[in-house]
Amino acid sequence: MADKFEELVAWQKARELCNAVYCLTLEGAFNRDFALRDQIRRAAISIMSNIAEGFERGGNRELCQFLYIAKGSAGEVRAQLYIAHDVGYITDEQFERLNDMTIKNSQLIAGFIRYIEKSDMKGSKYKE
C-alpha cells in the first residue's frame, strides 16, 4: 500500500485530468462562461481532493466513502464536457481526449474501491 496519496495512480491521473481541464478552460468562449468553467474546474478538483482526503483519513471505510465521491465527480466532469462540446466550446478531439481521461480515471477509482472492499483489512487502518 502507498505511504502517501501522491503515490496513488488514481490520484496522479486525477491531477493530470485537473491540469487538462484548467488548460482547456483558459481560452475562448469557455473561459468567459464563468458558471460552466468554474463548475467543471470544481468537479475536477474534487476528484483529486477526495482521493487525497480519503487516504489521509486512515481507514478503509472512510477511504471508500471519499473514493465514491471522487468517482461521482468524475461523472460530473464527463457531463460538463458534453455541455462544453454541445455548445461549441471544445472540439471533437478535445472532447474525446478529456472524456477518455475521465473514463480511465473513473475506472482506476472503481478498481481501487473494489480492491479495498475485498481486502482483509476492510474497516481497519490500511497504513501504519
C-alpha positions, 0 to 999 in steps of 0.5 A: 500500500502507498505511504502517501496519496501522491503515490496513488495512480488514481490520484496522479491521473486525477491531477493530470485530468485537473491540469487538462481541464484548467488548460482547456478552460483558459481560452475562448468562449469557455473561459468567459462562461464563468458558471460552466468553467468554474463548475467543471474546474470544481468537479475536477478538483474534487476528484483529486481532493477526495482521493487525497482526503480519503487516504489521509483519513486512515481507514478503509471505510472512510477511504471508500466513502471519499473514493465514491465521491471522487468517482461521482465527480468524475461523472460530473466532469464527463457531463460538463464536457458534453455541455462544453462540446454541445455548445461549441466550446471544445472540439471533437478531439478535445472532447474525446481526449478529456472524456477518455481521461475521465473514463480511465480515471473513473475506472482506476477509482472503481478498481481501487474501491473494489480492491479495498472492499475485498481486502482483509483489512476492510474497516481497519487502518490500511497504513501504519 
